[in-house]
């Protein structure tokens, strides 16, 4: 995942969200864990999608985790 962080110049918040989402947490749980609203979580994902040129969380996680990604994300 470190390669993705450096390659796409992810912000600290984007890194947090990416790491937590790798655990399979849903939007509401991510928001609670980060102390932000669900809408902010969605906004950060939108930013991640744009930076990484993907269109879904699954594609983002498959890119970030590679062979470590659960089969559902590949």
C-alpha positions, 0 to 999 in steps of 0.5 A: 500500500505504501507504493500507492500512497507515494505514487499518487501523493495521497493526503494523510486523511486519504491514507487513513481512509484507505487503510481502514477501508482495507478492513472492510468497514462500511461508510458509517463505520469509517465516519465514526472511526475518523470522527467525520461525516459520512458525506466527508468519507464519500468526498475523500473516496471521490478524491481517491478515485480521481487520483488513482483513476478508479471508479469503485472501492473494490478497484481501489483496494485491489490496486492498493492491496494487489494479491493481498486483496480479498477475492471480492475486490479482484 
